Amino acid sequence: MSTKYYLQKVPVEAVQPGFSLAIPHDGEYRLFRVDCTQMSQRHGRPVMITLTSEPADGDRPWVVEYEAGTPVVRLLGVYQAAS
């Protein structure tokens, strides 16, 4: 049996705390549990969305930043499929 995931592409500005995302990192995808979202815009620059995860194992929080409109992959659930 192999593990399959229910995934959904959503614009980054639709992400809310509590969402689980699949974030590309070093050629693989890592689970990113959103703890905080923040929107910012500087004069003459695009709107940026900053996502912060909870610290893992006493480490620092993981922070990623995307331009508004960027699609991200939301993990909706897991199911087992016969191989």
Biopython code that builds the backbone (N, CA, C, O; Angstrom):
import numpy as np
from Bio.PDB.StructureBuilder import StructureBuilder

atoms = [
    (1, "MET", "N", (0.844, -1.181, 0.000)),
    (1, "MET", "CA", (0.000, 0.000, 0.000)),
    (1, "MET", "C", (0.884, 1.237, 0.000)),
    (1, "MET", "O", (1.947, 1.268, 0.621)),
    (2, "SER", "N", (0.426, 2.232, -0.698)),
    (2, "SER", "CA", (1.173, 3.478, -0.720)),
    (2, "SER", "C", (0.311, 4.588, -0.131)),
    (2, "SER", "O", (-0.918, 4.527, -0.165)),
    (3, "THR", "N", (0.964, 5.575, 0.394)),
    (3, "THR", "CA", (0.252, 6.703, 0.994)),
    (3, "THR", "C", (-0.033, 7.737, -0.081)),
    (3, "THR", "O", (0.856, 8.107, -0.848)),
    (4, "LYS", "N", (-1.255, 8.194, -0.134)),
    (4, "LYS", "CA", (-1.672, 9.240, -1.063)),
    (4, "LYS", "C", (-2.230, 10.398, -0.243)),
    (4, "LYS", "O", (-2.684, 10.218, 0.887)),
    (5, "TYR", "N", (-2.187, 11.577, -0.827)),
    (5, "TYR", "CA", (-2.618, 12.772, -0.111)),
    (5, "TYR", "C", (-3.691, 13.512, -0.896)),
    (5, "TYR", "O", (-3.645, 13.572, -2.124)),
    (6, "TYR", "N", (-4.647, 14.070, -0.183)),
    (6, "TYR", "CA", (-5.605, 14.988, -0.782)),
    (6, "TYR", "C", (-4.956, 16.369, -0.735)),
    (6, "TYR", "O", (-4.672, 16.893, 0.342)),
    (7, "LEU", "N", (-4.724, 16.953, -1.911)),
    (7, "LEU", "CA", (-4.045, 18.244, -2.002)),
    (7, "LEU", "C", (-4.932, 19.249, -2.723)),
    (7, "LEU", "O", (-5.791, 18.880, -3.524)),
    (8, "GLN", "N", (-4.710, 20.519, -2.426)),
    (8, "GLN", "CA", (-5.443, 21.593, -3.081)),
    (8, "GLN", "C", (-4.506, 22.781, -3.252)),
    (8, "GLN", "O", (-3.857, 23.207, -2.297)),
    (9, "LYS", "N", (-4.434, 23.318, -4.478)),
    (9, "LYS", "CA", (-3.669, 24.552, -4.688)),
    (9, "LYS", "C", (-4.557, 25.726, -4.298)),
    (9, "LYS", "O", (-5.707, 25.825, -4.727)),
    (10, "VAL", "N", (-4.004, 26.608, -3.481)),
    (10, "VAL", "CA", (-4.732, 27.800, -3.046)),
    (10, "VAL", "C", (-3.799, 29.001, -3.162)),
    (10, "VAL", "O", (-2.584, 28.846, -3.033)),
    (11, "PRO", "N", (-4.344, 30.202, -3.404)),
    (11, "PRO", "CA", (-3.486, 31.385, -3.392)),
    (11, "PRO", "C", (-2.991, 31.635, -1.970)),
    (11, "PRO", "O", (-3.731, 31.438, -1.007)),
    (12, "VAL", "N", (-1.765, 32.061, -1.845)),
    (12, "VAL", "CA", (-1.155, 32.212, -0.519)),
    (12, "VAL", "C", (-1.958, 33.147, 0.382)),
    (12, "VAL", "O", (-1.959, 32.972, 1.601)),
    (13, "GLU", "N", (-2.635, 34.129, -0.191)),
    (13, "GLU", "CA", (-3.398, 35.051, 0.658)),
    (13, "GLU", "C", (-4.645, 34.390, 1.257)),
    (13, "GLU", "O", (-5.269, 34.970, 2.146)),
    (14, "ALA", "N", (-5.021, 33.194, 0.794)),
    (14, "ALA", "CA", (-6.161, 32.461, 1.359)),
    (14, "ALA", "C", (-5.748, 31.554, 2.518)),
    (14, "ALA", "O", (-6.604, 30.967, 3.179)),
    (15, "VAL", "N", (-4.455, 31.438, 2.764)),
    (15, "VAL", "CA", (-3.951, 30.563, 3.833)),
    (15, "VAL", "C", (-4.308, 31.155, 5.193)),
    (15, "VAL", "O", (-4.221, 32.365, 5.402)),
    (16, "GLN", "N", (-4.712, 30.280, 6.113)),
    (16, "GLN", "CA", (-5.086, 30.693, 7.463)),
    (16, "GLN", "C", (-4.302, 29.884, 8.488)),
    (16, "GLN", "O", (-3.851, 28.778, 8.191)),
    (17, "PRO", "N", (-4.134, 30.429, 9.698)),
    (17, "PRO", "CA", (-3.501, 29.636, 10.755)),
    (17, "PRO", "C", (-4.232, 28.303, 10.923)),
    (17, "PRO", "O", (-5.460, 28.240, 10.871)),
    (18, "GLY", "N", (-3.458, 27.251, 11.124)),
    (18, "GLY", "CA", (-4.012, 25.908, 11.252)),
    (18, "GLY", "C", (-3.914, 25.097, 9.976)),
    (18, "GLY", "O", (-4.033, 23.873, 10.021)),
    (19, "PHE", "N", (-3.698, 25.751, 8.822)),
    (19, "PHE", "CA", (-3.542, 25.022, 7.566)),
    (19, "PHE", "C", (-2.239, 24.231, 7.596)),
    (19, "PHE", "O", (-1.258, 24.649, 8.210)),
    (20, "SER", "N", (-2.244, 23.088, 6.928)),
    (20, "SER", "CA", (-1.026, 22.309, 6.695)),
    (20, "SER", "C", (-0.677, 22.453, 5.224)),
    (20, "SER", "O", (-1.512, 22.203, 4.354)),
    (21, "LEU", "N", (0.555, 22.855, 4.946)),
    (21, "LEU", "CA", (1.003, 23.063, 3.572)),
    (21, "LEU", "C", (2.154, 22.122, 3.246)),
    (21, "LEU", "O", (2.892, 21.694, 4.134)),
    (22, "ALA", "N", (2.300, 21.806, 1.967)),
    (22, "ALA", "CA", (3.459, 21.068, 1.469)),
    (22, "ALA", "C", (4.365, 22.104, 0.809)),
    (22, "ALA", "O", (4.062, 22.602, -0.275)),
    (23, "ILE", "N", (5.473, 22.424, 1.467)),
    (23, "ILE", "CA", (6.377, 23.485, 1.022)),
    (23, "ILE", "C", (7.637, 22.858, 0.428)),
    (23, "ILE", "O", (8.274, 22.029, 1.079)),
    (24, "PRO", "N", (8.012, 23.244, -0.816)),
    (24, "PRO", "CA", (9.250, 22.700, -1.378)),
    (24, "PRO", "C", (10.464, 23.178, -0.584)),
    (24, "PRO", "O", (10.578, 24.356, -0.243)),
    (25, "HIS", "N", (11.370, 22.236, -0.298)),
    (25, "HIS", "CA", (12.576, 22.557, 0.473)),
    (25, "HIS", "C", (13.659, 21.543, 0.114)),
    (25, "HIS", "O", (13.481, 20.345, 0.335)),
    (26, "ASP", "N", (14.763, 22.005, -0.428)),
    (26, "ASP", "CA", (15.891, 21.142, -0.801)),
    (26, "ASP", "C", (15.466, 19.989, -1.710)),
    (26, "ASP", "O", (15.889, 18.850, -1.513)),
    (27, "GLY", "N", (14.629, 20.289, -2.705)),
    (27, "GLY", "CA", (14.233, 19.283, -3.681)),
    (27, "GLY", "C", (13.146, 18.326, -3.229)),
    (27, "GLY", "O", (12.760, 17.437, -3.988)),
    (28, "GLU", "N", (12.645, 18.484, -2.019)),
    (28, "GLU", "CA", (11.571, 17.645, -1.493)),
    (28, "GLU", "C", (10.488, 18.563, -0.940)),
    (28, "GLU", "O", (10.639, 19.784, -0.913)),
    (29, "TYR", "N", (9.409, 17.958, -0.505)),
    (29, "TYR", "CA", (8.350, 18.729, 0.146)),
    (29, "TYR", "C", (8.381, 18.462, 1.635)),
    (29, "TYR", "O", (8.564, 17.327, 2.075)),
    (30, "ARG", "N", (8.200, 19.529, 2.411)),
    (30, "ARG", "CA", (8.146, 19.408, 3.873)),
    (30, "ARG", "C", (6.789, 19.888, 4.356)),
    (30, "ARG", "O", (6.180, 20.787, 3.777)),
    (31, "LEU", "N", (6.337, 19.267, 5.426)),
    (31, "LEU", "CA", (5.080, 19.679, 6.040)),
    (31, "LEU", "C", (5.303, 20.998, 6.774)),
    (31, "LEU", "O", (6.243, 21.135, 7.557)),
    (32, "PHE", "N", (4.440, 21.950, 6.516)),
    (32, "PHE", "CA", (4.515, 23.274, 7.130)),
    (32, "PHE", "C", (3.159, 23.550, 7.757)),
    (32, "PHE", "O", (2.177, 23.747, 7.042)),
    (33, "ARG", "N", (3.092, 23.567, 9.070)),
    (33, "ARG", "CA", (1.838, 23.867, 9.777)),
    (33, "ARG", "C", (1.820, 25.360, 10.097)),
    (33, "ARG", "O", (2.651, 25.857, 10.858)),
    (34, "VAL", "N", (0.883, 26.046, 9.520)),
    (34, "VAL", "CA", (0.828, 27.504, 9.630)),
    (34, "VAL", "C", (0.344, 27.913, 11.020)),
    (34, "VAL", "O", (-0.734, 27.518, 11.464)),
    (35, "ASP", "N", (1.163, 28.709, 11.688)),
    (35, "ASP", "CA", (0.828, 29.239, 13.008)),
    (35, "ASP", "C", (0.364, 30.690, 12.903)),
    (35, "ASP", "O", (-0.500, 31.130, 13.661)),
    (36, "CYS", "N", (0.947, 31.432, 11.954)),
    (36, "CYS", "CA", (0.672, 32.863, 11.846)),
    (36, "CYS", "C", (0.814, 33.297, 10.389)),
    (36, "CYS", "O", (1.687, 32.808, 9.672)),
    (37, "THR", "N", (-0.049, 34.217, 9.953)),
    (37, "THR", "CA", (0.071, 34.815, 8.624)),
    (37, "THR", "C", (0.165, 36.328, 8.787)),
    (37, "THR", "O", (-0.420, 36.907, 9.703)),
    (38, "GLN", "N", (0.907, 36.952, 7.889)),
    (38, "GLN", "CA", (1.043, 38.410, 7.950)),
    (38, "GLN", "C", (1.150, 38.946, 6.528)),
    (38, "GLN", "O", (1.880, 38.399, 5.702)),
    (39, "MET", "N", (0.420, 40.015, 6.252)),
    (39, "MET", "CA", (0.467, 40.654, 4.947)),
    (39, "MET", "C", (1.181, 41.991, 5.095)),
    (39, "MET", "O", (0.954, 42.723, 6.059)),
    (40, "SER", "N", (2.050, 42.303, 4.130)),
    (40, "SER", "CA", (2.747, 43.590, 4.177)),
    (40, "SER", "C", (2.947, 44.109, 2.760)),
    (40, "SER", "O", (2.985, 43.343, 1.797)),
    (41, "GLN", "N", (3.072, 45.422, 2.656)),
    (41, "GLN", "CA", (3.359, 46.035, 1.366)),
    (41, "GLN", "C", (4.199, 47.275, 1.595)),
    (41, "GLN", "O", (3.887, 48.120, 2.434)),
    (42, "ARG", "N", (5.255, 47.360, 0.840)),
    (42, "ARG", "CA", (6.105, 48.548, 0.871)),
    (42, "ARG", "C", (5.826, 49.355, -0.388)),
    (42, "ARG", "O", (5.450, 48.799, -1.420)),
    (43, "HIS", "N", (6.006, 50.635, -0.303)),
    (43, "HIS", "CA", (5.724, 51.539, -1.415)),
    (43, "HIS", "C", (6.399, 51.048, -2.696)),
    (43, "HIS", "O", (7.608, 50.820, -2.729)),
    (44, "GLY", "N", (5.600, 50.892, -3.739)),
    (44, "GLY", "CA", (6.137, 50.489, -5.030)),
    (44, "GLY", "C", (6.486, 49.015, -5.147)),
    (44, "GLY", "O", (7.052, 48.598, -6.158)),
    (45, "ARG", "N", (6.166, 48.227, -4.147)),
    (45, "ARG", "CA", (6.482, 46.789, -4.148)),
    (45, "ARG", "C", (5.182, 45.995, -4.094)),
    (45, "ARG", "O", (4.150, 46.521, -3.678)),
    (46, "PRO", "N", (5.225, 44.728, -4.513)),
    (46, "PRO", "CA", (4.011, 43.907, -4.440)),
    (46, "PRO", "C", (3.652, 43.543, -2.999)),
    (46, "PRO", "O", (4.494, 43.593, -2.102)),
    (47, "VAL", "N", (2.396, 43.180, -2.800)),
    (47, "VAL", "CA", (1.941, 42.695, -1.492)),
    (47, "VAL", "C", (2.639, 41.368, -1.219)),
    (47, "VAL", "O", (2.672, 40.487, -2.078)),
    (48, "MET", "N", (3.195, 41.232, -0.022)),
    (48, "MET", "CA", (3.890, 40.010, 0.373)),
    (48, "MET", "C", (3.136, 39.365, 1.534)),
    (48, "MET", "O", (2.623, 40.048, 2.420)),
    (49, "ILE", "N", (3.082, 38.030, 1.508)),
    (49, "ILE", "CA", (2.448, 37.259, 2.568)),
    (49, "ILE", "C", (3.535, 36.452, 3.271)),
    (49, "ILE", "O", (4.252, 35.680, 2.635)),
    (50, "THR", "N", (3.655, 36.632, 4.579)),
    (50, "THR", "CA", (4.631, 35.895, 5.383)),
    (50, "THR", "C", (3.889, 34.842, 6.192)),
    (50, "THR", "O", (2.920, 35.145, 6.887)),
    (51, "LEU", "N", (4.357, 33.597, 6.094)),
    (51, "LEU", "CA", (3.781, 32.481, 6.843)),
    (51, "LEU", "C", (4.806, 32.004, 7.853)),
    (51, "LEU", "O", (5.984, 31.857, 7.525)),
    (52, "THR", "N", (4.367, 31.761, 9.080)),
    (52, "THR", "CA", (5.258, 31.304, 10.144)),
    (52, "THR", "C", (4.713, 30.011, 10.725)),
    (52, "THR", "O", (3.515, 29.885, 10.976)),
    (53, "SER", "N", (5.618, 29.040, 10.938)),
    (53, "SER", "CA", (5.233, 27.777, 11.578)),
    (53, "SER", "C", (5.589, 27.843, 13.052)),
    (53, "SER", "O", (6.330, 28.724, 13.490)),
    (54, "GLU", "N", (5.051, 26.901, 13.806)),
    (54, "GLU", "CA", (5.451, 26.785, 15.203)),
    (54, "GLU", "C", (6.868, 26.231, 15.254)),
    (54, "GLU", "O", (7.255, 25.465, 14.372)),
    (55, "PRO", "N", (7.652, 26.599, 16.265)),
    (55, "PRO", "CA", (8.992, 26.026, 16.399)),
    (55, "PRO", "C", (8.904, 24.515, 16.607)),
    (55, "PRO", "O", (8.022, 24.027, 17.314)),
    (56, "ALA", "N", (9.819, 23.787, 15.991)),
    (56, "ALA", "CA", (9.862, 22.327, 16.152)),
    (56, "ALA", "C", (11.063, 21.947, 17.001)),
    (56, "ALA", "O", (12.176, 22.408, 16.748)),
    (57, "ASP", "N", (10.846, 21.114, 18.003)),
    (57, "ASP", "CA", (11.929, 20.607, 18.854)),
    (57, "ASP", "C", (12.777, 21.723, 19.450)),
    (57, "ASP", "O", (14.002, 21.613, 19.501)),
    (58, "GLY", "N", (12.133, 22.797, 19.901)),
    (58, "GLY", "CA", (12.858, 23.891, 20.527)),
    (58, "GLY", "C", (13.649, 24.738, 19.546)),
    (58, "GLY", "O", (14.404, 25.623, 19.947)),
    (59, "ASP", "N", (13.473, 24.464, 18.258)),
    (59, "ASP", "CA", (14.172, 25.210, 17.217)),
    (59, "ASP", "C", (13.429, 26.521, 16.951)),
    (59, "ASP", "O", (12.397, 26.799, 17.561)),
    (60, "ARG", "N", (13.967, 27.310, 16.043)),
    (60, "ARG", "CA", (13.323, 28.565, 15.670)),
    (60, "ARG", "C", (12.153, 28.284, 14.731)),
    (60, "ARG", "O", (12.154, 27.269, 14.036)),
    (61, "PRO", "N", (11.154, 29.168, 14.700)),
    (61, "PRO", "CA", (10.043, 28.986, 13.760)),
    (61, "PRO", "C", (10.559, 29.022, 12.320)),
    (61, "PRO", "O", (11.559, 29.675, 12.023)),
    (62, "TRP", "N", (9.870, 28.322, 11.448)),
    (62, "TRP", "CA", (10.190, 28.341, 10.028)),
    (62, "TRP", "C", (9.345, 29.439, 9.401)),
    (62, "TRP", "O", (8.130, 29.462, 9.597)),
    (63, "VAL", "N", (9.953, 30.340, 8.658)),
    (63, "VAL", "CA", (9.255, 31.470, 8.050)),
    (63, "VAL", "C", (9.470, 31.422, 6.543)),
    (63, "VAL", "O", (10.600, 31.301, 6.071)),
    (64, "VAL", "N", (8.365, 31.520, 5.784)),
    (64, "VAL", "CA", (8.443, 31.604, 4.326)),
    (64, "VAL", "C", (7.655, 32.826, 3.884)),
    (64, "VAL", "O", (6.705, 33.238, 4.551)),
    (65, "GLU", "N", (8.051, 33.402, 2.759)),
    (65, "GLU", "CA", (7.398, 34.610, 2.268)),
    (65, "GLU", "C", (7.127, 34.458, 0.777)),
    (65, "GLU", "O", (7.990, 34.017, 0.019)),
    (66, "TYR", "N", (5.915, 34.831, 0.367)),
    (66, "TYR", "CA", (5.506, 34.734, -1.028)),
    (66, "TYR", "C", (4.803, 36.013, -1.452)),
    (66, "TYR", "O", (4.205, 36.712, -0.633)),
    (67, "GLU", "N", (4.884, 36.307, -2.741)),
    (67, "GLU", "CA", (4.118, 37.404, -3.304)),
    (67, "GLU", "C", (2.650, 36.983, -3.361)),
    (67, "GLU", "O", (2.346, 35.833, -3.678)),
    (68, "ALA", "N", (1.739, 37.911, -3.056)),
    (68, "ALA", "CA", (0.305, 37.617, -3.123)),
    (68, "ALA", "C", (-0.028, 37.062, -4.502)),
    (68, "ALA", "O", (0.502, 37.524, -5.512)),
    (69, "GLY", "N", (-0.906, 36.070, -4.534)),
    (69, "GLY", "CA", (-1.286, 35.432, -5.789)),
    (69, "GLY", "C", (-0.514, 34.162, -6.080)),
    (69, "GLY", "O", (-0.898, 33.386, -6.955)),
    (70, "THR", "N", (0.580, 33.940, -5.349)),
    (70, "THR", "CA", (1.379, 32.731, -5.543)),
    (70, "THR", "C", (0.587, 31.522, -5.056)),
    (70, "THR", "O", (0.083, 31.530, -3.933)),
    (71, "PRO", "N", (0.467, 30.469, -5.894)),
    (71, "PRO", "CA", (-0.231, 29.273, -5.417)),
    (71, "PRO", "C", (0.654, 28.455, -4.482)),
    (71, "PRO", "O", (1.850, 28.290, -4.727)),
    (72, "VAL", "N", (0.057, 27.948, -3.414)),
    (72, "VAL", "CA", (0.739, 27.035, -2.494)),
    (72, "VAL", "C", (-0.110, 25.770, -2.403)),
    (72, "VAL", "O", (-1.289, 25.783, -2.756)),
    (73, "VAL", "N", (0.489, 24.680, -1.930)),
    (73, "VAL", "CA", (-0.202, 23.392, -1.875)),
    (73, "VAL", "C", (-0.668, 23.123, -0.449)),
    (73, "VAL", "O", (0.136, 23.006, 0.476)),
    (74, "ARG", "N", (-1.982, 23.028, -0.295)),
    (74, "ARG", "CA", (-2.575, 22.733, 1.012)),
    (74, "ARG", "C", (-2.829, 21.231, 1.124)),
    (74, "ARG", "O", (-3.373, 20.612, 0.209)),
    (75, "LEU", "N", (-2.433, 20.660, 2.246)),
    (75, "LEU", "CA", (-2.675, 19.248, 2.535)),
    (75, "LEU", "C", (-4.019, 19.146, 3.250)),
    (75, "LEU", "O", (-4.189, 19.660, 4.356)),
    (76, "LEU", "N", (-4.980, 18.469, 2.598)),
    (76, "LEU", "CA", (-6.322, 18.345, 3.162)),
    (76, "LEU", "C", (-6.523, 17.047, 3.929)),
    (76, "LEU", "O", (-7.350, 16.984, 4.838)),
    (77, "GLY", "N", (-5.774, 16.016, 3.569)),
    (77, "GLY", "CA", (-5.936, 14.737, 4.242)),
    (77, "GLY", "C", (-5.057, 13.673, 3.621)),
    (77, "GLY", "O", (-4.369, 13.912, 2.629)),
    (78, "VAL", "N", (-5.090, 12.492, 4.221)),
    (78, "VAL", "CA", (-4.267, 11.365, 3.793)),
    (78, "VAL", "C", (-5.174, 10.158, 3.615)),
    (78, "VAL", "O", (-6.115, 9.957, 4.383)),
    (79, "TYR", "N", (-4.885, 9.354, 2.593)),
    (79, "TYR", "CA", (-5.596, 8.085, 2.442)),
    (79, "TYR", "C", (-4.633, 7.022, 1.952)),
    (79, "TYR", "O", (-3.595, 7.341, 1.371)),
    (80, "GLN", "N", (-4.964, 5.775, 2.180)),
    (80, "GLN", "CA", (-4.139, 4.647, 1.748)),
    (80, "GLN", "C", (-4.705, 4.112, 0.438)),
    (80, "GLN", "O", (-5.918, 3.953, 0.300)),
    (81, "ALA", "N", (-3.838, 3.838, -0.508)),
    (81, "ALA", "CA", (-4.262, 3.272, -1.786)),
    (81, "ALA", "C", (-3.566, 1.932, -1.988)),
    (81, "ALA", "O", (-2.393, 1.776, -1.647)),
    (82, "ALA", "N", (-4.282, 0.982, -2.534)),
    (82, "ALA", "CA", (-3.684, -0.334, -2.800)),
    (82, "ALA", "C", (-2.643, -0.198, -3.896)),
    (82, "ALA", "O", (-2.826, 0.562, -4.847)),
    (83, "SER", "N", (-1.554, -0.933, -3.760)),
    (83, "SER", "CA", (-0.508, -0.843, -4.778)),
    (83, "SER", "C", (-0.576, -1.992, -5.746)),
    (83, "SER", "O", (0.235, -2.071, -6.668)),
]
sb = StructureBuilder()
sb.init_structure("model")
sb.init_model(0)
sb.init_chain("A")
sb.init_seg("    ")
for serial, (resi, resn, name, xyz) in enumerate(atoms, 1):
    if name == "N":
        sb.init_residue(resn, " ", resi, " ")
    sb.init_atom(name, np.array(xyz, "f"), 0.0, 1.0, " ", f" {name:<3s}", serial, name[0])
structure = sb.get_structure()
